């Protein structure tokens, strides 16, 4: 039941311009982090995530709202995503402030 709920309430997309993340069922939150505002990209794997071969990608921006998190990813997908975001942000003009 939990994977079905998670699938229906969490969405994310990466483009050349921004990171888009939507979470929530009753109260939905839609976050957009422009590539030019990204400061760091981190991959975190806690003990349970390691057990199930999952990871969380955290995209830190210069936003007062805080970091954008994409949780529950396969650990290999998370590593590829972090590499892709690092490449795109490196090639994107802007000072991330």
C-alpha positions in Angstrom: 0.0 0.0 0.0 2.8 2.4 0.8 4.5 2.2 -2.6 1.2 2.9 -4.3 0.5 5.9 -2.1 4.1 7.2 -2.7 3.7 6.8 -6.4 0.5 8.8 -6.5 1.7 11.6 -4.2 5.3 12.3 -5.4 6.5 13.5 -8.8 9.8 14.9 -10.0 11.3 16.1 -13.3 14.6 17.5 -14.4 15.0 19.7 -17.4 17.8 21.8 -18.7 16.1 24.8 -17.0 14.9 23.6 -13.6 14.2 20.8 -11.1 10.5 20.3 -10.5 9.2 18.4 -7.4 5.6 17.8 -6.4 4.6 16.2 -3.1 1.5 15.7 -1.0 -2.0 14.3 -1.3 -4.4 16.7 0.5 -2.0 19.6 0.6 0.1 19.5 -2.5 3.4 21.4 -2.7 5.0 22.1 -6.1 8.6 23.3 -5.9 10.7 24.6 -8.8 14.4 25.1 -8.5 16.0 26.9 -11.4 19.3 25.5 -12.5 21.0 28.9 -12.1 20.0 28.9 -8.4 21.4 25.5 -7.5 24.3 25.6 -5.0 24.8 22.0 -4.1 23.6 18.5 -5.0 23.9 15.8 -2.4 23.0 12.1 -2.3 22.1 10.7 1.1 21.6 7.0 2.0 20.4 6.3 5.6 20.4 2.7 7.0 17.0 1.8 5.8 17.7 3.3 2.3 20.9 1.2 2.1 18.9 -1.9 3.1 16.5 -1.3 0.2 19.1 0.1 -2.2 17.4 3.5 -2.2 18.8 7.1 -1.9 17.6 10.7 -1.5 18.9 13.5 -3.7 19.0 16.9 -2.0 19.2 20.0 -4.2 20.2 23.1 -2.2 19.3 26.5 -3.5 19.5 30.1 -2.4 15.8 29.8 -1.4 14.5 30.7 2.1 12.1 27.7 1.7 15.0 25.3 1.9 16.3 22.4 -0.1 14.4 20.4 -2.7 14.5 16.7 -1.9 13.8 13.8 -4.2 13.4 10.7 -1.9 12.9 7.0 -2.6 15.1 6.7 -5.7 17.1 3.7 -6.7 20.6 4.4 -5.5 22.0 4.1 -9.1 19.3 6.4 -10.4 20.2 8.9 -7.6 23.9 8.8 -8.5 23.1 9.4 -12.2 20.7 12.2 -11.3 23.4 13.9 -9.2 25.9 13.7 -12.0 23.4 15.0 -14.5 22.4 18.0 -12.2 26.1 18.7 -11.6 26.8 18.8 -15.3 23.7 21.0 -16.1 24.4 23.5 -13.3 28.1 23.8 -14.3 27.0 24.7 -17.8 24.2 27.1 -16.7 25.2 30.8 -16.4 24.4 32.5 -13.1 25.9 32.8 -9.6 23.4 30.7 -7.6 22.5 33.5 -5.2 
